Amino acid sequence: MKKLFLFLFLLTAMIDIAVANDGVYYTSGNLLVPIKETDISAKKEILEITLCKDGYANVTVDYTFYNHHKAKTVTMAFEANPPYNAGEPLNRKGIHPNIQDFTVLFNGQALPHRNAVVAVQYEAGVRSCNLKPIDLSGWKGFGDELPDSIDLYDNLIYNEKLDSISSFAYAYYFDAPFKEGENKVRHTYRYKMSYSVGCDFRVPYWLTPVTRWANGQVDDFTLRVKSEDDREIIMNDSLFLSTPFTFKGIGKIYQLQSDYYGYSQCLFAPLMAGNVLEWHGTNFAPTEDISIEPLYLLKGGVRGNMNRGRVVISKDGSEARYIADSGNNYFIEVQDYGLVPKEGAKVEWREATKGQGFVYLRSEIKKANVRQEPSMKSPVLFTLDNDGEIPDSYPCLGFVSHKEADGHYKWWYKVDINGKIGYISETLLIWDSIRL
C-alpha cells in the first residue's frame, strides 16, 4: 500500500463584488477532487443540489472512480471558505459554522474525518491554500478580543506579535482507501445559501476542479437541481449548451441572454416543489463554475423596489414586461412568462420620474391616504381601500421627494385616480412598467 497526500478542494469560491459589498456570503459548493491525480480517473458523477426551505442547500454527489494502478490510500482535505459579512466568530476546531451533515461513504463504508484551520494566500488574484493546519495560539479572529486599532472582517485572522493579517479556510481531512479498479463514493453535506441586497438566495458551486483527476474530466456527468418550495431560478449555463436540459414538472424552461445578469447566457426554470431540472453529458471538462440565483435579478431587482423597467411592445401593440432576450424572441412577463418574436416588436424604457408606468397598493396595505401635495402635512383628498384580490392600477404621473418636518426626505408618487390628481407615499405603493 502506498500512501499519498493529496488535497480535496471542496467549497472554494471567490466572493463576487456584489455579495462582498452588500450581502452575506456563507460558503460555496464543490466537487471531491485532488490538486492533481495521475492514477485515478472520474468515470461517472451524479450531482444533486436541492434548495431547502430552511435557507440551506443540500448536496448529494455519487461518484464512480477508477484506479488504474495498485491500491493506495489518499489523504484528502475538504476545504471551505469562511463566511463573510455573517458575523461568525472563528471556530478554532476547524468546523465551518455554515456546513452541516458532512459525510463520505467510500465503497459503502463511512469514513471518519478530522478538522483544522488552514491558511489561504492570494497572489495576482490567484488563490492558493497551504493545507497544513495553522497553530492558532498567536492568531485571533472575529469574535476574539482584538486591539482597538484592529477592525477585522470575519474571513480574516490577526497575529498581534507578527502584526500580520491572513486569510484562512476550514478543512475536513479524511483517508480514502482506493482499491485497484472501480471505487464508489457518496458524498453529502448542507451549506447555507448566501444572499445580498435584491437577492434572497445565491447558491454558488464550483465545477472546474473535476479536471484535476487523471482524465481531466468526468466521463459521464449528470446535474440535478430541485427545490423544497417554489423558486424561480436562473443559472449560467454556457457549459451545458451541447445538450438540452430536461425538465420534469409544471412550467417551462427557457434559454436566456441578458445584459443585466452577471452571465450573458443563462437558463430559467420554475423550480416548484417536485420539479426537477436535469442535464446529462459525456466527456465533461468544465471551464467555469455555476451559480443558482433568483429570476428577479434579470428584472433589475425585486418588483416594487424599482422605479424603471423595460417594456416589450409587440407588433399588435400589446405590452409586456421585458426580462431578457431568448434567441429570436423576447422573454416577457404579464400574468405569466412567454416569448414575443423580435420581428416587428420593440423594447423601450419607462421610468416613474418621467411620469410613466402604473402604481398599485401593496398587498399588505388596506388603506392609503391620497394627499393634495407631496407632504405628510398636506390635506388628505380621499382614502383608497384595498379589499380586492386583484389590486387596482393607477397611472403614475411622477415620482418626487419632499423634505419633511423631521429633516428627512420622503418620496411620493404623483397619481391619477379616476381623473383626480394627488400624491401617495412610496411606502404604500408598487410601481410597475405596465398595467396588470
Residue pairs with C-beta under 8 A, 6 or more apart in sequence:
1 71
1 72
1 73
2 70
2 72
2 73
3 72
3 73
3 75
4 72
4 73
4 74
4 75
5 75
6 34
6 35
6 36
6 37
6 74
6 75
6 76
7 34
7 35
7 76
7 77
7 79
7 129
7 131
8 32
8 33
8 34
8 76
8 77
8 78
8 79
9 30
9 33
9 35
9 77
9 79
9 129
9 206
9 209
9 212
10 30
10 31
10 32
10 78
10 79
10 80
10 172
11 27
11 28
11 29
11 30
11 78
11 79
11 80
11 81
11 96
11 99
11 191
11 206
12 28
12 30
12 79
12 80
12 81
12 127
12 129
12 169
12 206
12 209
13 27
13 28
13 30
13 81
13 204
13 206
13 289
14 127
15 25
15 81
15 84
16 262
18 196
18 199
18 262
19 25
19 84
19 194
19 196
19 202
20 84
20 85
22 196
22 197
23 85
23 194
23 195
23 196
23 197
23 199
23 202
24 83
24 84
24 85
24 86
24 194
24 195
24 196
25 81
25 83
25 84
25 85
25 86
25 194
26 83
26 86
26 98
26 191
26 192
26 193
26 194
27 80
27 81
27 82
27 83
27 96
27 98
27 99
27 191
27 192
27 194
28 81
28 191
28 204
28 205
28 206
29 49
29 57
29 59
29 191
29 203
29 204
29 205
29 206
30 205
30 206
30 209
31 45
31 47
31 61
31 206
31 207
31 209
31 210
32 61
32 63
32 76
32 78
32 104
32 185
32 187
33 42
33 209
33 210
33 212
33 213
34 74
34 76
34 212
34 213
35 212
36 212
37 74
37 212
37 213
37 214
38 214
39 67
39 68
39 69
39 72
39 214
40 65
40 66
40 67
40 68
40 74
40 178
40 183
40 213
40 214
41 65
41 66
41 68
41 213
41 214
41 215
41 219
42 63
42 64
42 65
42 210
42 213
42 215
42 217
42 218
42 219
43 64
43 65
43 66
43 182
43 218
43 219
43 220
44 62
44 63
44 64
44 218
44 219
44 220
44 221
45 61
45 62
45 63
45 64
45 210
45 218
45 220
45 221
45 222
46 61
46 62
46 222
46 224
47 59
47 60
47 61
47 221
47 222
47 223
47 224
48 59
48 60
48 61
48 224
48 225
48 226
49 57
49 58
49 59
49 203
49 205
49 223
49 224
49 225
49 226
49 292
50 57
50 58
50 59
50 60
50 225
50 226
50 227
50 228
51 57
51 193
51 201
51 203
51 225
51 226
51 227
51 228
51 229
51 231
51 233
51 271
51 292
52 58
52 190
52 227
52 228
53 228
53 229
55 192
55 193
55 201
56 100
56 190
56 191
56 192
56 193
57 190
57 191
57 192
57 193
57 203
58 188
58 190
59 187
59 188
59 189
59 190
59 191
59 205
60 186
60 187
60 188
61 185
61 186
61 187
61 188
62 184
62 185
62 186
63 184
63 185
63 186
63 187
64 182
64 183
64 184
64 185
65 178
65 182
65 183
65 184
65 185
65 213
66 181
66 182
66 183
67 178
67 179
67 180
67 181
67 182
67 183
68 214
69 180
70 180
71 177
71 178
71 179
71 180
72 178
73 175
73 176
73 177
73 178
74 175
74 176
74 178
75 173
75 174
75 175
75 176
76 173
76 174
76 175
76 176
77 118
77 131
77 171
77 172
77 173
78 102
78 113
78 171
78 172
78 173
78 174
79 118
79 129
79 131
79 169
79 170
79 171
79 172
80 96
80 99
80 169
80 170
80 171
80 172
80 191
81 120
81 155
81 169
82 88
82 90
82 96
82 154
82 155
82 168
82 169
82 170
83 97
83 98
83 154
83 155
84 153
84 154
84 155
85 153
85 154
86 97
86 98
86 154
87 142
87 154
88 97
88 98
88 142
88 143
88 154
89 97
89 141
89 142
89 143
89 144
89 154
90 117
90 136
90 140
90 141
90 142
90 143
90 144
90 154
90 157
90 168
91 97
91 117
91 170
92 117
92 136
93 115
94 115
94 116
94 117
94 118
94 133
94 170
94 171
94 172
95 115
95 170
96 170
96 191
98 191
98 192
99 170
99 189
99 190
99 191
99 192
100 189
100 190
100 191
101 188
101 189
101 190
102 113
102 172
102 188
102 189
103 110
103 186
103 187
103 188
103 189
104 110
104 111
104 113
104 174
104 176
104 185
104 186
104 187
105 111
105 185
105 186
105 187
106 176
106 177
106 183
106 184
106 185
107 177
107 179
107 183
107 184
107 185
108 184
111 174
111 175
111 176
112 174
113 172
113 173
113 174
114 172
114 173
114 174
115 170
115 171
115 172
115 173
116 133
116 134
116 170
116 171
116 173
117 133
117 134
117 136
117 157
117 168
117 169
117 170
117 171
118 129
118 130
118 131
118 132
118 133
118 134
118 168
118 169
118 170
118 171
119 129
119 130
119 132
119 134
119 166
119 167
119 168
119 169
120 127
120 128
120 129
120 130
120 166
120 167
120 168
120 169
121 127
121 128
121 129
121 130
121 167
122 128
122 167
129 169
131 171
133 171
134 157
134 168
136 157
138 159
138 160
138 161
138 162
139 157
139 158
139 159
139 166
140 146
140 152
140 157
140 158
140 159
140 160
141 152
141 154
141 156
141 157
141 158
141 168
142 152
142 153
142 154
142 156
143 154
146 152
146 158
147 160
150 158
152 158
152 165
155 167
155 168
156 165
156 166
156 167
156 168
157 165
157 166
157 168
158 164
158 165
158 166
159 165
159 166
176 185
193 201
193 202
193 203
194 201
194 202
194 203
194 204
195 201
195 202
196 202
198 296
198 297
198 301
198 302
198 305
199 293
199 294
199 297
200 294
201 231
201 292
201 293
201 294
202 291
202 292
202 293
203 291
203 292
203 293
204 289
204 290
204 291
204 292
205 289
205 290
205 291
205 292
206 289
207 239
207 286
207 288
207 289
207 290
208 286
208 287
208 288
208 289
210 217
210 218
210 284
210 285
210 286
211 217
211 285
211 286
216 285
217 283
217 284
217 285
218 284
219 282
219 283
219 284
220 280
220 282
220 284
221 280
221 281
221 282
221 284
222 278
222 279
222 280
223 240
223 278
223 279
223 280
224 276
224 277
224 278
225 233
225 235
225 269
225 271
225 276
225 277
225 278
225 292
226 271
226 275
226 276
226 277
227 233
227 271
227 272
227 273
227 275
228 273
229 273
230 270
230 271
230 272
230 273
231 271
231 272
231 294
232 268
232 269
232 270
232 271
232 294
232 295
232 296
233 268
233 269
233 271
233 292
233 293
233 294
233 295
234 256
234 261
234 266
234 267
234 268
234 292
234 293
234 294
234 295
234 297
234 298
235 266
235 267
235 269
235 290
235 291
235 292
235 293
236 261
236 262
236 263
236 265
236 266
236 267
236 288
236 290
236 291
237 245
237 255
237 265
237 266
237 267
237 290
238 263
238 264
238 265
238 288
239 286
239 287
239 288
239 290
240 267
240 279
240 281
241 265
242 281
243 279
243 280
243 281
245 253
245 267
245 269
245 277
245 278
245 279
246 277
246 278
246 279
246 280
247 253
247 269
247 275
247 276
247 277
247 278
248 275
248 276
248 278
249 270
249 272
249 274
249 275
249 276
250 270
250 272
250 274
250 275
251 269
251 270
251 272
251 275
252 270
252 337
253 267
253 268
253 269
253 270
253 277
254 267
254 268
254 326
254 331
254 337
254 339
255 265
255 266
255 267
255 326
255 327
256 265
256 266
256 267
256 268
256 298
256 323
256 324
256 325
256 326
256 331
257 264
257 265
257 266
257 324
257 325
257 326
257 327
258 264
258 266
258 298
258 323
258 324
258 325
260 297
260 298
260 300
260 324
261 297
261 298
261 324
262 291
263 291
266 298
266 324
268 295
268 298
268 324
268 331
268 337
269 275
269 277
271 277
295 323
296 302
296 303
298 323
298 324
299 306
299 309
299 321
299 323
300 306
300 308
300 309
303 430
303 432
304 362
304 430
304 431
306 431
307 351
307 352
307 353
307 357
307 399
307 431
308 349
308 350
308 351
308 352
308 353
308 433
309 321
309 322
309 349
309 350
309 357
309 432
309 433
310 321
310 322
310 347
310 348
310 349
310 350
310 433
311 319
311 320
311 321
311 322
311 347
311 348
311 349
311 350
311 433
311 434
312 319
312 320
312 321
312 322
312 330
312 332
312 340
312 345
312 346
312 347
313 319
313 345
313 346
313 347
313 348
314 320
314 340
314 341
314 344
314 345
315 341
315 343
315 344
315 345
319 434
319 435
320 330
320 332
320 333
320 334
320 338
320 340
320 434
321 332
321 333
321 334
321 432
321 433
321 434
322 330
322 331
322 332
322 347
323 330
323 331
323 332
323 333
323 337
324 330
324 331
325 331
325 342
326 339
328 341
328 342
328 343
329 339
329 340
329 341
329 342
330 339
330 340
330 341
330 342
330 345
330 347
331 337
331 338
331 339
332 338
332 339
332 340
334 434
334 436
335 436
350 356
350 357
350 433
351 357
352 396
352 398
352 399
352 413
352 431
353 398
353 399
354 398
355 396
355 397
355 398
355 414
356 396
356 433
357 396
357 431
357 432
357 433
357 434
358 393
358 394
358 395
358 396
358 431
358 432
358 433
358 434
358 435
358 436
359 393
359 394
359 396
359 413
359 415
359 424
359 429
359 430
359 431
359 432
360 391
360 392
360 393
360 394
360 429
360 430
360 432
360 436
361 368
361 384
361 386
361 391
361 392
361 428
361 429
361 430
362 428
362 429
362 430
363 386
363 391
365 386
365 428
366 385
366 386
366 387
367 383
367 384
367 385
367 386
368 383
368 384
368 386
368 424
368 425
368 428
368 429
369 380
369 383
369 384
369 424
370 380
370 381
370 382
370 383
370 384
370 415
370 417
370 420
370 422
370 423
370 424
371 378
371 379
371 380
371 381
371 412
371 422
371 423
371 424
372 378
372 379
372 380
372 381
372 422
372 423
373 402
373 423
374 400
374 401
374 402
374 410
374 412
374 414
374 423
375 402
375 404
375 423
376 404
376 405
376 410
376 425
377 405
378 423
381 420
381 422
382 420
382 422
384 392
384 417
384 424
390 436
391 436
393 432
393 435
393 436
394 415
394 416
394 417
395 415
395 416
396 413
396 414
396 415
396 431
397 414
397 415
397 416
397 421
398 413
398 414
399 411
399 412
399 413
399 414
399 426
399 431
400 411
400 412
400 414
400 423
401 409
401 410
401 411
401 412
402 409
402 410
402 412
403 409
404 410
410 425
410 426
411 425
411 426
412 423
412 424
412 425
412 426
413 423
413 424
413 425
413 426
413 429
413 431
414 421
414 422
414 423
415 421
415 422
415 423
415 424
